[in-house]
Amino acid sequence: MAAPSFEPALDASSYTVLIRRGRRIRRFLDEHFATPLDLSKLPSLTAQLDRECRDLEGDLRCLLEDRLPSKASEWLSRSNDARRILHHLGGFAPCSPPASVRRMVEMDIPLLVKEVARIETVRVYAECSLQLEALVGDLEDAALAIVSQASPDNILSNLSSAPSSTDMPGKQEKLLLAVKIMTSIEDKLASISCHRPQWTHLLMAVESRVEKALAIMRPQAITHHRAILASIGWPPGLSSSKIEKDKSFETSNPLILMQGEKKAIYSQSFLAVCALQQLLVRREQRICAFSRSHKLYRSADGTDLHRYSGLDNSLWTIDELVNPIASRIEHHFHKWSDQPKFIFALVFKITRDFLDGVDHVLQPLVDRARLMGSSARETWVKAMVKMLLDYLEREVFPVLVLRYEVRDGFLEVNTSWLHLVDLMITFDKRMQALATSGMPQMGLFLEFEVISGSLSIFSIFREHSDWLQIWAEIELEDANNKLRPELENETSWLVCTHPQVLSFQEETESFLLSNREDFKAPSIADSVVKIVWHMVERAELLPTKPMKNQFIRSSSIVFLNDFFLFLVQRCQSVALVDANLEDDDMLRLAGSINVARYFEFVLREWNEDIRFLEMGVAESDYKNEDQHSLDSFFKDEIIYLVNLETDFLEEIMSAILLQFDTLCWDYIDNIEQLGTEQLEQQDSVLDEQCPCVSSRFVEALDMLKDRLNILRLTLNSIDFLDLWRSIADGLDHFIFKSITLSSIKLSYVGAKQYKTDMSALFLIFSAFCAKPEAFFPHTHDSLKILTMDQKDVAYLLNIVAGDERRKEEFLKLRGLFHVTINQAEKILKSRTFKG
């Protein structure tokens, strides 16, 4: 069997070694065998080589004999020590190890490990420091080079002379080189912030030097870019006369017109500035993340490292397109201070006219710069909006606010403010359309809200909550002025009453209320809802939920509360005399109840709207409330309306019961004479029931029937249901306590007459339910007792007084569940069985 081969495969390095050895052998042979005659020297050369090999072997043997025993002894000593330590650690488990071993294990080894780790940390720190020192030095050199070659005069002269490609490194590549170095520094700092956050001093030292370099690089990069913009003819000229006439006014677009070398220079400058900005954004994000987790730290000069917190989604390159336009059209704005519609029209026109250049020139550059999620169109529109916003914030709103505060032409100020807001609304919608046209539809509402919020002209109120409050007050005043004529017009408070006979299905569906007509609310309710919703829609234009919340709370909610207060005052003016409830007063109360019920329905629906749900969550977050105990946005208003409805219904119910009580006093006073009128007209005892209702009871029944019919026609079905049931319950208690339990004496005929009267009362409520007696449980049970035959009465009264259980069973067997034993006995004792 052949022996296995252990020859390693030859790689490139092995071939290199073989080649070098071959060259040395070749040189050796060339030295000793230059001619054929030199072959005669071969025996002597062989003897020389053998001798040298023996000498080398001897030297190696001596070396091994001298040093190998000492090294082996040293290794064996260490091995024995280690074996002895391990033996103590493992072999002395039942008993305690020696103190020296225990001290070494518990103290010396951990200290040694800690010291080794410290040394390794120092080594890594030194390496990082040296690397950062080299990188920061290169960055500072690059920044100085940019300063020395970035003079605007030199740039303009070079641009005008059409520089060649060899001139480009001196203008753009130095900035790109600095950005590349800065990227390496940022990578290193990000790694340190993540894995070595305790190296705060190193971070602060590097940040301080980088700050100084950036303070040089950014202005120079922007200055260079501005010079390039000036060389291509930006900004174009504007003609105010053509703008005012708005006649075929077309603006030349230098972005479209630039060609050749100028376009290449502009493109490279655009990419360089974008790269610098992207790097600064990345740096700011790192600093913010580090500050959130390790508290804010400061640079060496004491300034916060949040200096670039103002960086947002804007692009410096597009901002530099807008800034010269802003300075050029400023004088147009001043001329049109009394006609702000021209200001908004001019900004919109400029924005729209340059969109082709933005889409076809800038967007490809943004894509080349790899600015993820950036849209040149959206950024351009947002920059133009911000330009106008700055002007309004600086020149327009302070004047309006001052005039409002000193009440200088109050009505005129309100009109001017509302007119300006209307122009802002129209402008905002048109600019939103420009920004989103041609863009793919986004599926998430949140993303759209973020975009629209950043583009909104109403962002002007973000830093001026007092201006927002003034706007809300003006909107509230305007809403009150619109509603005031309707409040004073009684026709706006009329309740439509259309008597109709409903089937059972229609009666059931009448409780499904969905609009003002279903609630029978007056027309003024629609006016109030429209005005409130108009203010809510204006609040939707505000970019943040806290701002929307503040505006709605200060305008719509105040307006609603003022209207509810007027509703209360209107009903308090109703003169509710105890026994004289007028029909007009009834209609006024019913209309107010319908309005309150309708607004409760509307506010509950609004509470389920996503915009109010989000505002409620934002409000709870601001108040640091528990998310599991969130209240609805209109919670207080709904509670107020519910209490208002209850109070109004109680007033109606109390008035009807008091009037019924007043009309029944004569009937109650003469209750013991029930049936005598019929006996005087008839010769025999009445049959099962008396033929007619007592004359003293008719007036009360007529009043009750009339009031309930009016309320049925004018009151919404839900509240009318609660009302007639409450009235029935009140009448039940009133009749039971005032008549049945009043210790009166009723004859058999009187009891029958009393039952006839109560049946007439039940008949009034039969129009609202199938079994009205079920809503008069006490009266109904008392009628059963009064009409009980003499034998059952005697049986009940003769039951042993202490046997309460048998009495309760007797009452339950007779279907009497709502009277007690004492009440039943008292009613039975009022019966007389004489004719």
C-alpha positions in Angstrom: 0.0 0.0 0.0 1.4 3.3 -1.0 2.3 5.8 1.7 0.0 8.8 1.8 1.3 12.0 0.4 1.4 15.1 2.7 2.8 17.4 0.1 0.8 20.6 0.3 -0.7 22.1 -2.8 1.5 24.9 -4.2 0.0 28.3 -4.1 1.4 31.6 -5.5 3.6 32.2 -2.5 5.1 28.7 -2.7 6.0 29.2 -6.4 7.7 32.5 -5.5 9.8 30.8 -2.9 10.8 28.1 -5.3 11.8 30.6 -8.0 14.0 32.5 -5.5 15.7 29.3 -4.4 16.3 28.4 -8.0 17.9 31.7 -8.7 20.3 31.4 -5.7 21.3 27.9 -6.9 21.9 29.2 -10.4 24.1 32.0 -9.1 26.1 29.4 -7.0 26.7 27.3 -10.0 27.6 30.2 -12.2 30.2 31.3 -9.7 31.9 27.9 -9.4 31.4 26.5 -13.0 31.9 29.4 -15.3 33.9 27.3 -17.9 34.1 23.5 -18.7 37.5 23.5 -17.0 35.9 24.2 -13.7 34.4 20.8 -13.6 37.8 19.5 -12.4 37.1 21.4 -9.1 34.0 19.3 -8.4 35.6 16.8 -5.8 37.1 19.7 -3.8 33.8 21.6 -3.9 31.8 18.6 -2.8 34.2 18.1 0.2 33.8 21.8 1.1 30.0 21.5 1.1 30.1 18.4 3.2 32.3 20.1 5.7 30.1 23.2 6.0 27.0 21.0 6.5 28.7 19.1 9.3 29.7 22.4 11.0 26.1 23.7 10.8 24.8 20.4 12.2 27.3 20.6 15.0 26.3 24.2 15.9 22.6 23.2 15.9 23.3 20.2 18.1 25.3 22.3 20.6 22.5 24.9 20.7 19.9 22.3 21.4 21.9 20.6 24.1 22.6 23.9 25.8 19.2 25.6 25.6 16.6 22.8 25.3 17.1 21.4 28.8 16.8 24.8 30.4 13.7 25.6 28.4 12.1 22.2 29.1 12.8 22.6 32.8 11.3 26.0 32.9 8.2 24.7 31.0 7.9 21.7 33.4 8.1 24.0 36.4 5.2 26.1 35.1 3.3 23.0 34.2 3.7 21.6 37.7 2.6 24.9 39.2 -0.5 25.0 37.0 -1.2 21.3 37.8 -0.9 22.0 41.5 -3.3 25.0 41.3 -5.9 23.0 39.4 -5.4 20.2 41.9 -6.2 22.5 44.7 -9.2 24.0 42.9 -10.7 20.6 42.0 -9.3 18.2 44.6 -10.1 20.2 47.7 -13.9 20.5 47.1 -14.9 19.0 50.5 -12.7 21.4 52.3 -11.5 24.9 51.9 -8.6 25.6 49.5 -5.4 27.2 50.9 -5.6 31.0 51.6 -3.0 31.7 48.9 -4.9 29.9 46.3 -8.2 31.4 47.3 -6.7 34.9 47.3 -5.2 34.3 43.8 -8.5 33.1 42.4 -10.7 35.7 44.1 -8.4 38.8 43.8 -5.3 38.4 41.7 -6.8 36.8 38.6 -9.7 39.3 38.3 -7.3 42.2 38.8 -5.1 40.7 36.1 -8.0 40.3 33.7 -9.1 43.8 34.5 -5.7 45.2 33.9 -5.4 43.4 30.6 -8.7 44.7 29.5 -7.7 48.2 30.5 -4.5 48.0 28.5 -6.5 46.7 25.5 -8.9 49.7 25.9 -6.0 52.1 26.0 -4.5 50.5 22.9 -7.9 50.9 21.0 -8.3 54.4 22.3 -4.8 55.3 21.1 -5.5 53.8 17.7 -8.8 55.6 17.4 -7.3 58.9 18.5 -4.4 58.6 16.0 -6.9 57.7 13.2 -9.2 60.6 14.0 -6.2 63.0 14.4 -5.1 62.1 10.9 -8.6 62.4 9.4 -9.4 65.7 11.2 -6.1 67.1 10.0 -6.9 66.1 6.4 -10.3 67.7 6.8 -8.8 71.0 8.1 -6.3 71.0 5.2 -9.1 70.5 2.8 -11.2 73.3 4.4 -8.3 75.7 4.1 -7.7 74.7 0.5 -11.4 75.4 -0.2 -11.1 78.8 1.3 -8.0 79.7 -0.7 -9.6 78.7 -4.0 -13.2 79.6 -3.5 -13.1 83.4 -4.1 -16.4 84.4 -5.8 -14.4 86.7 -8.2 -12.3 83.7 -9.3 -15.3 81.6 -9.8 -17.1 84.1 -12.0 -14.0 84.7 -14.0 -13.4 81.0 -14.5 -17.0 80.4 -15.5 -17.0 83.2 -18.0 -13.9 81.7 -19.6 -15.5 78.3 -20.0 -13.1 76.3 -17.9 -11.8 73.0 -19.1 -12.2 69.7 -17.2 -8.7 70.1 -15.7 -9.9 73.2 -13.8 -12.8 71.3 -12.1 -10.8 69.6 -9.3 -9.8 73.0 -8.0 -13.5 74.0 -7.6 -15.6 71.0 -6.9 -13.4 68.0 -6.2 -11.8 69.6 -3.1 -15.3 70.0 -1.6 -16.1 66.4 -2.5 -12.7 65.3 -1.0 -13.6 67.1 2.2 -17.0 65.5 2.2 -15.4 62.1 1.8 -13.0 62.7 4.7 -15.9 64.0 6.8 -17.8 60.8 6.0 -14.9 58.7 7.3 -14.9 60.8 10.4 -18.6 60.4 10.8 -18.4 56.6 10.5 -15.7 56.5 13.1 -17.7 58.8 15.5 -20.8 56.8 15.0 -19.0 53.6 15.9 -17.5 55.2 19.0 -21.0 56.6 20.0 -22.4 53.2 19.7 -19.7 51.0 21.2 -17.7 53.4 23.4 -20.1 56.0 24.6 -17.9 56.7 27.7 -15.3 58.3 25.5 -17.0 61.6 25.8 -13.9 63.8 25.9 -12.6 62.3 22.7 -16.0 62.9 21.0 -16.1 66.5 22.3 -12.6 67.2 21.1 -13.2 65.9 17.6 -16.7 67.6 17.4 -15.1 70.9 18.3 -12.5 70.7 15.5 -15.1 69.4 13.0 -17.4 72.2 13.9 -14.7 74.8 13.0 -14.0 73.0 9.7 -17.7 72.9 8.8 -18.1 76.6 9.7 -15.6 77.2 6.9 -16.8 74.6 4.4 -20.6 75.3 4.4 -20.5 79.1 3.7 -17.8 78.6 1.0 -19.9 75.8 -0.7 -23.0 78.0 -0.6 -21.1 81.0 -1.9 -19.6 79.0 -4.7 -23.1 77.7 -5.6 -24.6 81.1 -5.6 -21.9 82.4 -8.0 -22.7 79.5 -10.4 -26.4 80.4 -10.2 -25.6 84.0 -11.0 -23.6 82.9 -14.0 -26.5 81.0 -15.5 -28.8 84.0 -15.2 -30.7 83.1 -12.0 -33.1 84.6 -11.0 -34.9 85.7 -14.2 -36.5 89.1 -14.5 -40.0 89.9 -13.5 -42.3 92.5 -15.0 -44.8 93.9 -12.5 -47.0 95.4 -15.2 -47.5 92.0 -16.9 -48.0 90.4 -13.5 -50.8 92.8 -12.6 -52.5 92.4 -16.0 -52.0 88.6 -15.9 -51.8 88.5 -19.7 -49.7 85.8 -21.4 -46.9 86.4 -18.9 -44.2 83.8 -19.4 -41.0 83.7 -17.4 -37.8 82.4 -19.0 -36.4 79.4 -17.1 -32.6 79.5 -16.9 -32.6 75.9 -15.6 -34.0 74.7 -18.9 -31.8 77.1 -21.0 -28.4 76.2 -19.6 -26.3 73.9 -21.7 -22.9 72.3 -22.1 -20.2 73.2 -19.6 -22.3 75.5 -17.5 -24.8 72.7 -17.0 -22.0 70.3 -16.0 -20.6 72.8 -13.6 -24.0 73.5 -12.0 -24.7 69.8 -11.7 -21.4 69.1 -10.0 -22.0 72.0 -7.6 -25.5 70.7 -6.9 -24.3 67.2 -6.1 -21.5 68.6 -3.9 -23.8 70.8 -1.8 -26.3 68.0 -1.5 -23.6 65.6 -0.3 -22.5 68.1 2.3 -26.0 68.7 3.5 -26.7 65.0 3.7 -23.6 64.5 5.7 -24.7 67.2 8.2 -28.1 65.7 8.5 -26.6 62.4 9.3 -24.3 64.0 11.8 -27.3 65.8 13.5 -29.2 62.6 13.7 -26.3 60.9 15.4 -25.9 63.8 17.9 -29.6 63.8 18.7 -29.7 60.1 19.2 -26.6 60.2 21.5 -28.1 63.2 23.4 -31.4 61.4 24.0 -29.7 58.4 25.5 -26.8 60.1 27.3 -28.0 63.6 28.0 -27.0 66.6 25.9 -23.3 67.3 25.8 -21.6 70.4 24.6 -18.7 71.1 22.4 -15.4 72.6 23.7 -16.5 76.1 23.0 -19.7 75.6 25.1 -22.2 75.6 22.3 -24.9 72.9 22.0 -24.2 70.2 19.5 -27.8 70.6 18.3 -26.7 73.5 16.1 -28.2 72.0 13.0 -31.5 71.2 14.6 -32.9 73.6 12.1 -32.1 71.2 9.3 -35.4 69.9 7.9 -36.5 68.3 4.7 -35.5 71.3 2.6 -32.6 71.3 0.2 -30.0 74.1 0.4 -29.6 74.0 -3.4 -33.4 74.7 -3.9 -33.4 77.3 -1.1 -30.7 79.1 -3.0 -33.0 79.2 -6.0 -35.7 80.8 -3.9 -33.7 83.3 -1.9 -32.8 85.6 -4.8 -36.4 85.5 -6.1 -37.6 86.5 -2.6 -35.4 89.6 -2.6 -36.4 90.5 -6.1 -40.2 90.4 -5.6 -40.2 92.0 -2.2 -41.0 95.4 -3.7 -44.0 94.0 -5.5 -45.4 92.7 -2.2 -45.1 96.2 -0.7 -47.0 97.8 -3.6 -49.8 95.3 -3.1 -50.2 95.6 0.7 -53.8 96.6 0.2 -54.5 93.9 -2.4 -52.9 90.7 -1.0 -54.6 88.6 -3.7 -51.9 89.8 -6.1 -49.2 88.6 -3.7 -50.6 85.1 -3.6 -51.2 85.0 -7.3 -47.6 86.0 -8.1 -46.1 83.4 -5.8 -48.3 80.7 -7.3 -47.4 81.7 -10.8 -43.7 81.7 -10.2 -43.9 78.3 -8.5 -45.9 76.9 -11.4 -43.8 78.4 -14.2 -40.5 76.9 -13.0 -41.9 73.4 -12.3 -40.6 72.1 -15.7 -37.0 72.9 -14.8 -37.5 71.5 -11.3 -38.9 68.2 -12.7 -36.5 67.7 -15.7 -33.3 69.2 -14.3 -33.3 69.1 -10.5 -35.1 65.8 -9.9 -32.5 63.8 -11.9 -29.8 65.5 -9.8 -31.6 64.7 -6.6 -31.8 61.0 -7.7 -28.0 61.1 -8.5 -27.3 62.5 -5.1 -29.2 59.5 -3.6 -31.4 61.6 -1.4 -33.9 59.0 -0.4 -37.5 60.1 -0.1 -36.7 63.6 -1.5 -38.9 65.1 -4.2 -37.5 68.2 -6.0 -41.1 69.3 -6.9 -42.3 69.1 -3.3 -39.2 70.8 -1.9 -39.5 73.6 -4.5 -43.1 74.2 -3.6 -42.4 74.1 0.1 -39.5 76.6 -0.3 -41.8 79.0 -2.2 -44.5 78.6 0.5 -41.9 79.3 3.2 -40.8 82.5 1.3 -44.3 83.8 1.4 -44.8 82.7 5.0 -41.7 84.6 6.0 -43.1 87.8 4.4 -46.5 87.4 6.0 -44.9 86.8 9.4 -42.7 89.8 9.1 -44.9 92.4 7.3 -48.6 91.5 7.3 -49.7 89.8 10.5 -47.9 92.0 12.9 -49.9 95.0 11.5 -53.2 93.1 11.7 -52.4 92.0 15.3 -51.6 95.5 16.4 -54.8 96.9 14.9 -56.8 94.1 16.5 -55.3 94.7 20.0 -55.8 98.5 19.9 -59.3 98.0 18.4 -58.5 100.3 15.5 -61.4 99.8 13.1 -62.5 96.6 14.7 -65.0 95.4 12.0 -62.5 96.4 9.3 -59.7 94.4 11.0 -62.0 91.4 11.3 -62.9 91.6 7.6 -59.3 92.0 6.6 -58.2 89.1 8.7 -60.9 86.8 7.4 -60.2 87.9 3.8 -56.5 87.1 4.3 -57.4 83.7 5.7 -59.6 82.9 2.7 -56.8 83.8 0.4 -54.4 81.6 2.4 -56.9 78.7 2.2 -57.2 79.0 -1.6 -53.4 79.4 -2.0 -52.7 76.4 0.3 -55.0 74.1 -1.7 -53.5 75.2 -5.0 -49.9 74.7 -3.8 -50.8 71.3 -2.4 -52.2 70.4 -5.8 -48.9 71.5 -7.4 -46.8 69.6 -5.0 -48.7 66.3 -5.3 -49.6 66.4 -9.0 -47.8 63.7 -10.9 -46.8 61.9 -7.7 -47.9 58.3 -6.9 -50.8 58.1 -4.4 -49.6 57.3 -0.9 -51.6 54.7 0.9 -50.9 55.9 4.4 -52.9 58.9 5.7 -50.2 59.7 8.2 -47.6 60.2 5.4 -49.9 62.5 3.5 -50.6 64.5 6.7 -46.9 64.9 7.3 -46.3 66.2 3.7 -49.3 68.5 3.7 -48.4 69.9 7.1 -44.9 70.7 6.0 -46.2 72.6 2.9 -49.0 74.5 4.6 -49.0 78.3 4.7 -50.8 77.9 8.0 -47.5 76.9 9.6 -47.2 80.6 10.3 -49.3 79.9 13.5 -46.9 77.2 14.7 -44.7 79.7 16.5 -47.4 82.3 17.2 -50.1 80.7 19.3 -51.4 84.2 20.2 -52.1 84.9 16.5 -54.0 81.6 16.4 -56.0 82.7 19.4 -56.9 86.0 17.7 -57.9 84.2 14.5 -60.2 81.9 16.6 -61.7 84.9 18.4 -62.4 86.6 15.0 -64.0 83.4 13.6 -66.1 83.1 16.8 -67.3 86.7 16.4 -68.1 86.2 12.8 -70.1 83.0 13.6 -72.1 84.9 16.3 -72.9 87.6 13.8 -74.1 85.1 11.3 -76.3 83.3 13.8 -77.7 86.3 15.7 -80.5 87.1 13.1 -81.7 83.5 13.2 -81.7 83.5 17.0 -84.1 86.5 17.0 -86.3 85.0 14.3 -89.0 82.9 15.9 -89.7 81.0 12.6 -86.2 79.4 13.0 -87.5 77.8 16.3 -90.7 76.4 14.9 -91.2 72.6 15.3 -92.8 70.9 12.3 -95.9 68.9 13.5 -97.5 66.6 11.0 -100.1 64.3 12.7 -100.1 60.9 11.1 -101.1 57.4 12.0 -98.1 55.0 12.0 -98.1 51.2 11.5 -96.3 49.0 14.0 -93.2 48.8 11.7 -93.2 52.6 11.2 -93.6 53.1 14.9 -90.6 50.9 15.5 -88.5 52.7 12.9 -89.4 56.0 14.4 -86.8 55.4 17.1 -84.0 55.2 14.5 -83.1 58.8 14.3 -80.5 60.0 11.8 -81.2 63.6 10.7 -82.7 66.8 12.0 -86.2 66.0 10.7 -86.2 62.7 12.6 -85.3 64.6 15.8 -88.0 67.2 15.0 -85.4 69.9 15.7 -86.0 73.5 14.5 -84.2 74.7 11.5 -81.8 76.8 13.6 -80.1 73.5 14.6 -78.9 73.0 11.1 -77.6 76.5 10.9 -75.6 76.0 14.1 -74.2 72.7 12.9 -73.1 74.2 9.6 -71.4 77.1 11.2 -69.6 74.9 13.7 -68.5 72.5 11.0 -67.3 75.4 8.9 -64.9 76.4 11.7 -63.8 72.7 12.1 -62.9 72.5 8.4 -60.9 75.7 8.7 -59.1 74.1 11.7 -58.2 71.1 9.5 -55.9 73.4 7.5 -53.6 73.8 10.5 -50.5 71.5 10.3 -50.4 70.1 13.8 -53.0 68.5 16.1 -52.3 70.7 19.1 -52.9 73.8 16.9 -56.2 72.2 15.6 -57.2 71.5 19.2 -56.5 75.0 20.3 -58.4 76.6 17.4 -61.5 74.3 17.8 -61.5 74.8 21.6 -61.3 78.6 21.2 -63.9 78.9 18.4 -66.2 76.0 17.8 -66.5 74.8 21.4 -67.1 78.3 22.7 -69.7 78.9 20.0 -71.5 75.7 21.0 -71.4 76.5 24.7 -72.8 80.0 24.0 -75.6 78.5 22.0 -76.4 76.0 24.7 -76.5 78.8 27.3 -78.9 80.7 25.0 -81.0 77.6 24.8 -81.2 77.4 28.6 -82.1 81.1 28.9 -84.8 80.7 26.3 -86.4 77.9 28.3 -86.0 79.7 31.6 -88.2 82.5 30.2 -91.1 80.0 30.1 -93.6 80.8 32.8 -94.5 77.5 34.3 -97.5 78.3 36.5 -98.5 75.3 38.6 -101.8 74.7 37.0 -101.5 76.5 33.8 -99.0 75.2 31.2 -99.6 77.0 27.9 -99.3 75.3 24.6 -96.7 77.8 23.4 -94.6 77.1 26.4 -94.9 73.4 25.8 -93.8 73.9 22.2 -90.8 76.0 23.3 -89.6 73.4 25.7 -90.2 70.5 23.3 -88.2 72.4 20.6 -85.3 73.0 23.0 -85.3 69.3 24.0 -85.2 68.3 20.3 -82.3 70.7 19.6 -80.4 69.3 22.6 -81.1 65.7 21.6 -80.0 66.4 18.0 -76.8 68.0 19.0 -76.0 65.1 21.3 -76.4 62.8 18.4 -74.2 65.0 16.2 -71.5 65.3 18.7 -71.4 61.6 19.4 -71.0 61.0 15.7 -68.2 63.5 15.5 -66.5 61.8 18.4 -66.1 58.8 16.2 -64.5 60.8 13.4 -60.8 60.1 12.9 -59.8 63.7 13.2 -61.4 64.2 16.6 -60.1 60.8 17.8 -56.6 61.9 17.0 -57.1 65.3 18.6 -58.4 63.6 21.7 -55.3 61.3 21.8 -53.0 64.3 21.3 -54.8 66.2 24.0 -54.4 63.3 26.4 -50.7 63.0 25.6 -50.3 66.7 26.3 -52.0 66.3 29.7 -50.0 63.0 30.3 -53.2 61.1 30.8 -53.4 57.3 30.8 -54.2 56.0 27.3 -56.7 53.5 28.8 -58.8 56.3 30.2 -59.1 58.5 27.1 -62.1 60.8 27.1 -64.0 61.7 23.9 -63.3 65.1 22.5 -66.8 66.5 23.1 -67.3 64.7 26.5 -68.1 67.8 28.5 -70.5 69.1 25.9 -72.4 65.8 25.6 -72.7 65.6 29.4 -74.0 69.1 29.5 -76.6 68.3 26.8 -77.8 65.1 28.6 -78.3 67.1 31.8 -80.1 69.8 29.8 -82.5 67.3 28.2 -83.2 65.7 31.6 -83.9 69.1 33.2 -86.2 70.2 30.4 -88.1 66.9 30.5 -88.4 67.1 34.3 -89.9 70.6 33.9 -92.5 69.4 31.5 -93.3 66.3 33.6 -93.5 68.3 36.8 -95.8 70.9 35.2 -98.2 68.2 33.8 -98.3 66.4 37.1 -98.9 69.6 39.1 -101.7 70.6 36.7 -103.2 67.1 36.9 -103.0 67.3 40.7 -104.8 70.7 40.7 -107.6 69.4 38.5 -108.0 66.3 40.6 -108.5 67.9 44.0 -112.3 68.1 43.6 -112.3 64.5 42.5 -110.2 63.4 45.4 -112.2 65.4 48.0 -115.4 63.7 46.8 -114.0 60.2 46.2 -116.3 58.6 48.8 -119.3 59.7 46.8 -118.3 57.8 43.7 -121.2 56.1 42.0 -124.0 58.1 43.8 -124.7 60.1 40.7 -125.3 56.9 38.7 -127.4 55.4 41.5 -129.7 58.5 41.4 -130.3 57.9 37.7 -130.7 54.1 37.9 -132.9 51.8 40.0 -130.6 48.8 40.2 -127.0 48.2 41.1 -124.5 48.7 38.3 -123.3 45.7 36.4 -119.6 44.8 36.0 -118.6 48.4 35.2 -120.2 51.8 35.4 -121.1 53.2 32.0 -119.2 56.6 32.2 -116.3 58.4 33.8 -116.8 60.6 36.8 -117.5 64.2 35.8 -115.0 65.5 38.3 -112.2 63.4 36.7 -113.0 64.3 33.1 -111.2 67.7 33.0 -107.9 66.2 34.3 -108.1 63.4 31.8 -108.8 65.9 28.9 -105.8 68.0 30.0 -103.5 65.0 30.2 -104.7 63.7 26.8 -104.2 67.1 25.1 -100.7 67.6 26.6 -99.6 64.1 25.6 -100.9 64.5 22.1 -99.1 67.8 21.6 -95.9 66.3 23.0 -96.2 63.3 20.8 -96.4 65.5 17.7 -93.7 67.9 18.7 -91.2 65.9 20.8 -88.7 63.4 19.3 -89.7 59.8 19.8 -86.9 58.9 22.2 -87.5 61.7 24.6 -91.3 61.3 24.3 -90.9 57.7 25.2 -89.0 58.6 28.4 -91.5 61.4 29.1 -94.8 59.5 28.9 -93.3 56.6 30.9 -92.1 59.1 33.6 -95.6 60.8 33.6 -97.3 57.4 34.0 -95.0 56.5 36.9 -95.6 59.8 38.6 -99.4 59.5 38.1 -99.2 55.9 39.5 -97.5 57.1 42.7 -99.8 60.1 43.0 -103.1 58.2 42.6 -101.9 55.3 44.8 -100.9 57.5 47.7 -103.5 60.3 47.3 -106.6 58.0 46.8 -106.0 54.4 47.5 -103.9 54.8 50.7 -105.8 57.9 52.0 -108.1 55.9 54.4 -111.2 56.6 52.3 -114.3 54.5 52.3 -115.5 53.1 49.0 -118.7 51.1 48.5 -118.9 48.4 46.0 -120.4 50.8 43.4 -117.7 53.4 44.3 -115.0 50.8 43.7 -116.5 49.9 40.3 -116.7 53.6 39.4 -113.1 54.1 40.5 -112.1 51.2 38.3 -113.9 52.9 35.3 -112.1 56.1 36.0 -108.8 54.4 36.1 -109.5 52.5 32.9 -110.2 55.8 31.2 -106.7 56.9 32.5 -105.2 53.8 31.1 -107.0 54.3 27.8 -105.1 57.6 27.2 -101.8 55.7 27.4 -103.0 52.9 25.2 -102.1 55.0 22.2 -98.4 54.6 23.2 -98.3 50.9 24.2 -100.2 47.7 24.1 -100.7 47.2 27.9 -100.8 50.7 29.6 -101.8 49.2 33.0 -98.3 47.7 33.2 -96.9 51.2 33.7 -99.4 51.8 36.6 -98.4 48.8 38.7 -99.5 50.2 42.1 -102.8 51.5 40.7 -103.5 48.3 38.8 -102.9 46.1 41.9 -105.0 48.4 44.0 -107.9 48.0 41.5 -107.6 44.2 41.9 -107.8 44.5 45.6 -110.8 46.9 45.5 -112.7 44.7 43.2 -111.9 41.5 45.1 -115.0 39.6 46.2 -116.1 39.6 49.9 -115.0 36.0 50.5 -111.4 36.6 49.5 -111.4 39.8 51.5 -112.6 38.0 54.6 -110.1 35.2 54.1 -107.2 37.6 53.8 -108.2 39.7 56.8 -108.9 36.5 58.9 -105.4 35.1 58.3 -103.5 35.0 61.6 -101.8 38.4 62.0 -98.3 36.8 62.6 -98.5 34.6 59.5 -96.9 37.0 57.0 -95.8 34.2 54.7 -99.3 33.0 54.1 -100.4 36.5 53.3 -97.6 37.0 50.8 -98.5 33.8 49.1 -102.1 34.8 48.9 -101.2 38.1 47.3 -98.9 36.5 44.8 -101.5 33.9 43.9 -103.9 36.9 43.1 -101.1 38.5 40.9 -100.4 41.3 43.3 -96.6 42.0 43.3 -96.4 45.7 43.8 -98.2 46.2 47.1 -97.1 45.2 50.5 -99.2 43.3 53.0 -99.8 46.4 55.1 -100.9 48.3 52.0 -103.2 45.6 50.9 -104.8 45.4 54.3 -105.3 49.2 54.4 -106.9 49.1 51.0 -109.3 46.3 52.0 -110.3 48.1 55.2 -111.4 51.0 53.0 -114.0 48.8 51.3 -117.6 48.7 52.4 -119.9 46.0 51.1 -123.2 47.8 51.7 -125.1 48.4 48.3 
